[in-house]
Amino acid sequence: MYFTDRGIEELVERRGDERVSLEWLGDRLQSFIDSHPEFETAIDRLATWLARADDDD
């Protein structure tokens, strides 16, 4: 198990029943980057991956 798996598991446990908009997610990701600019590249890659998840490879 990767260390990040624990965070993902906590997210699902705490918020798994909630529905959120992509706008809300974008706002939360931007707030995270504002507080932790050293993770900007990783968050940008995640957001791009999520945005293109349905694209053909």
C-alpha positions as CSV (number, residue, x, y, z in Angstrom):
1,M,0.0,0.0,0.0
2,Y,1.3,3.4,-0.9
3,F,1.2,6.2,1.7
4,T,-1.3,8.1,-0.5
5,D,-3.7,5.2,-0.4
6,R,-4.4,6.0,3.3
7,G,-5.4,9.5,2.3
8,I,-7.6,8.2,-0.4
9,E,-9.2,5.7,2.0
10,E,-9.8,8.5,4.5
11,L,-11.4,10.6,1.8
12,V,-13.8,7.8,0.9
13,E,-14.6,7.0,4.5
14,R,-15.3,10.6,5.5
15,R,-16.9,11.9,2.3
16,G,-17.9,8.8,0.3
17,D,-21.6,9.5,0.5
18,E,-21.3,13.2,-0.5
19,R,-21.8,14.5,-4.0
20,V,-19.7,17.4,-5.1
21,S,-19.4,19.5,-8.2
22,L,-16.3,19.8,-10.3
23,E,-16.4,23.6,-9.5
24,W,-16.2,22.7,-5.8
25,L,-13.3,20.3,-6.5
26,G,-11.5,22.9,-8.5
27,D,-11.9,25.5,-5.7
28,R,-10.5,23.0,-3.1
29,L,-7.6,22.1,-5.3
30,Q,-6.8,25.8,-5.9
31,S,-7.0,26.5,-2.1
32,F,-4.6,23.6,-1.6
33,I,-2.1,25.0,-4.1
34,D,-2.4,28.4,-2.5
35,S,-1.4,26.9,0.9
36,H,1.1,24.4,-0.5
37,P,2.7,25.8,-3.7
38,E,5.3,23.1,-3.8
39,F,2.6,20.7,-4.9
40,E,1.4,22.8,-7.8
41,T,2.9,20.5,-10.5
42,A,1.3,17.4,-9.0
43,I,-2.1,19.0,-8.6
44,D,-1.9,20.3,-12.1
45,R,-1.1,16.9,-13.5
46,L,-4.0,15.4,-11.5
47,A,-6.4,18.0,-12.7
48,T,-5.3,17.5,-16.3
49,W,-5.6,13.7,-15.9
50,L,-9.1,14.0,-14.5
51,A,-10.1,16.5,-17.3
52,R,-8.9,14.1,-20.0
53,A,-10.0,10.8,-18.4
54,D,-12.5,9.9,-21.1
55,D,-10.1,10.8,-24.0
56,D,-8.9,8.0,-26.2
57,D,-5.3,7.1,-25.5
